[in-house]
Amino acid sequence: MKKAAALRYNKDKEFAPRVLAKGQGKSADNIIKIAQLHNLPIKKDEDLMELLSKVEIDKEVPAALYKAVAEVFSFIYKTTNKS
C-alpha cells in the first residue's frame, strides 16, 4: 500500500525537521496531490517512509533518522535550485 509523509524544517525556529502529515492509501494520494499542486518536490524512499510512519504528526524526526532526512532535504535543495 502506498505511503506518504510531508516534512517541514525551519532552521531558525526548529531544532529538527517535523512530520507535518502522513498517511497511506487515499491519504497518501492526497498528500502527494497537495505537494504536486504546490510544485513541491517529491522524493520516493520506501525505507525512510516506513520509519517516518512511526513518528507522530507534528513531532520532530528522531535523531536516528537525521542522516536519511538530510539526504531528502539535500535532494530537495538540488531539485529546486537548478540553474
Secondary structure, DSSP 4 states (H G I P E B T S, - for coil): --EEEEEE--TTT-SS-EEEEEEETHHHHHHHHHHHHTT------HHHHHHHTTSPTT-BPPGGGHHHHHHHHHHHHHHHT--
